[in-house]
Amino acid sequence: VRLKGQGKSSDDDGESSDAIQPEHEEFTGFVFKTQANLDPKHRDRLAYVRVVSGVYEKGMKVGHSRSKAGKKYNLAQAQALFGSDRSAVEVAFPGDVIGINNPGCFAIGDTLFTGSDRVAFPGIPSFSPEKFCYIRAPNPSDYKSFRKGMDQLLDEGAVQALRQRNDDGGGPLMLAAVGQLQFEVVQARLRNEYNVDSIMEPLSYTLARWADGGWEAVDKADADGKLFGIMIVQDRWGRPVLLFRNDWKAASLAEEEKYLELKPWSSPPDFEG
């Protein structure tokens, strides 16, 4: 776990690595799942949190590992869920799983915490996709509902989103998944939960590699003519991703241009500040 604060073992940048034990006094919790529309009538969104240390108490205020330092969120209520049954939770202890209302900023892999030290448990890497397609709403009047539905499904981790490098959100949305079934689930949920039809246009790429070397490394490889036939895109966090049509090309580029630091998965984003 990473902590930002005044710990004695902190590095020069104020961060330290330490283990959080269940008996740790401050509350910490790990978001391992998010879900939207458990009750379609209310369009609710829940984040599932496993309590790691301390005690959850109704109405407590917590920090968030990817939000700005000092920003707090009020956990006004929590729920225990079993099938379709829900029950209010006033107090929860280490090992308990609670469902909390998600204001739209809690994502899989996030840490919630109390106290002066900022805490972040190791995040969950995203899967390595092998299927890619563009998705759009054929009816322009459905765009708002389409956008809302896609945002919530992406937050759940149902699929990953990619965009063209310089696209700030207005261009075509590309989805990435391990298998075709994930695309079909997205279309079905858009139709059933958001009343939106969608059209998918498959792409011929078969694998993705995140370039941990950053955009400068990608630009260098591109200028040297090393990325011919490779599609350059960005993930939801603006990080460079290269799409390949075959394993051989990906393995060859990784071996010859090591500065790209190609990885088959995406690491969780860092602190926002």
N, C-alpha and C positions, 0 to 999 in steps of 0.2 A: 504494500500500500504506500502511496505517496502522501506526504503531509507538507503543507506550506504554513510556516509559522515561525515560532521562536525556539523550536526544539534544539537541544544541545548538539545533536548530531547532524544538524542541517548543513547542506553544502553551501557554496558561495551564493547560489541563487535563492537561498532560503528554503529549498526543498530538502526533505530527508525521506529515507525509506525505513519503514518500521512495520511491525506486525500489530494488528489490532486484535486483541483478545476479547472474548465474550464479556469478561468482567471489566473491561474498559468503561469508565464512568460515563463518558459522553455517548450519545446516541449516534450510531452509524447504520446505514442500510444500503443494500445493493439492488438496483433495478434490474430484474432479469427478464421481464416481459412487459409489453404494453398491448392494450387491446381497445378498440373503438367499438361503439354500438352494441355493447352488451344488452342495453335496453334501447332498441331502435326508436322508441317513442321520445326518448330524451337525448339522443345523440351523445351519450356519455363516453368519456375516455378514462380508462384506468391504467395506472402503472402498478405492477406487482413488485413488492419490495420484500426482500428477506432481511429481517433485523439481524445485524451482526453483533452489535454491542449496545450497552445501555438499555434504556426503556423508551418505547414509544408511548406518548401520552396525547390524548385528544387535544387538538388546538396548539400543539407545539410548533415553534418556528425553526426551520432548518436551512442550512446552506446547501448549495448544489455544486457539484464538482466542476461543471462546465460554465457556470454563471460567474458574473463579475464578483470579486471579493466584496463581502458586506451585504450582498443581496440575499434576502431571506424569503422563504415560502411558508405560508401558514398551512399546516396539515390539519384542516378543520375537522375532518372525519376520516375514518378508515373503516374498511369492511373485511370480513372474512367471507370467502366464497367457497361453496361446495356445490358443484353442478350449477343449477339455476338459482339456488338458495343463497341469500345474502344475510349477514347479520352485522350489526354495528360493533366496532371494537373500540373500547375505551383505553386499554393498555395492552401492549405487546412486548414480548421479551426476546432475547437472542434465540434464533432458530425459527421464530414465528414468521409466517408469510401474511402480509396484509395488502389489501388493494386500496390505493389512494387516488383521489381525483387528479388527473393529469392536465395541467393548464396548457399543455402543448409543448413544454420544454423538456420534460423528462423522457429520456431515451434509454434503450437497452444498454446496460453497461455503466450507467451513471451511478454516482454515490450521493446519498443525502447524509447530512451530519449536523451535529450541534457542537458548540465550543469555538474557541478562537483559532484553532488550527484547521486549515483546509485539508480535507481528506479525499483521496481518490483511490479506490481499489482498482487493480488491473482490469482493463476493459475486456470486452469479448470481441475478438476479430470477426469480421464479416466473412461469409462463405465465399469460395472462389467460383464465380459464375462461368457457365459454359453455353448459355443460351442468351440471345440478345434480340431486342425488337424495339421499334418505335411504337408508341401508343398515343392515340388522340381521340377526342370526342368528335364524331362527325357532325353533330349539331352545335353550332356556335353558342346557342342559348344555354347549353348545358355546361359551358366552360367553368363557371364558378363552382358548381357541384362536383364536376370532374376534378377540379384542382383540390377541393377540400377532401374528396375521397382518396385521391392519390397521396396527398400529404399524410393522411392518417394511416393508410396502408403501408406507406414507406416507414413511418415511425414504428410500426409494429414489426418491421423487418421481413415482411412478406416477400419482398423483392428489393433489389437495389436500384437506385436511379443514377443515370449518367447523362451528361449533356456535352454539347460541343464546347470546345475550350473557352471561347469568348462569349458564351451564352450566359446572360445574367438572369435567366428564368423565363424569357419570352419565346425561346426557340423550342424545337421539338424535343419531347421527353423520351429518353431511351430507358428501357428496363433491362435489368440483368438478373438472371436466375440460374439455378443449377439444372432445373428440368422444366419441360413444357407445362407440366401440371401447375406450377406456380403462376404462370401467365393466365391459365384458365381460371384459377381461383380468383385472381385479381379482377378479371372481367366479370365473373359471376357476382362477386361482392359489390362491384361498382353498380351493377344492374339491380341487385336485390336490396342493397342498403342505401344507395344514393340515387336510384332511379336514373342511371346514366348508361347509355350504350357507348361502346368503345370499339375502335378498330386498331388491330395490331399489324405491323408490317415487319416480318422477320428479317434479320440481318445474317449475313453468311459467316460472321466471326464465331470462333469456337472457344476462345479463352481470353482472359484478361490478366494483365499484370500491372500492379501499382508501382509507379516509379518513385521510390523513396528518395532518390537523388534530387528530386524537385524539378521545377520547370526549367531551370538553367541547364540541367543535365539533358532534359528532353530536347530543348532548343539546340544544344550542341550536337546531339545525335541526328536531329532532323537536318541541320545545316550540313552535316557530313554525309548526308544521303543514306543514313542507316535505317531510316524508318519507312522506306518505300513499301507500299502495300499494307501498312499498319495504320489503324485509325487512332488518332489522338483525341481523347476526351477527358472530362473531369468528373469527379464524384460529387456528392452533395456538399462536401467540405472544400471544394475547389482544388483538390489534389489531382495530379496527373495520372491518367490511366491509359494504358496502351492495349488495343484490341488486336488479336492475331487470328489468322485463319487456320493455323496448324501449330502443333507442338514444336516441330523442328525449328521454325522461325523464332519462336519465343526462346527456346533453349540456346540457339545460336547467338541471338542478340544479348542474352544475359551473360554468356561466356565471353563475348568479344567486347562488350561495352559495360564493364563491371560498374562504372561510375553511375549508371542508371539505377543500380540497386533494386532490381526488379523483384517483386514479391507477388505470390498468387492470391493474396488476401489483403484486406485493408485493415489497418490498425485503428483503434478508436481515436477520435480527435483529442487533442490536448486541451488544457485549460484555455478559456477565452481571455483571461487577463486577471 
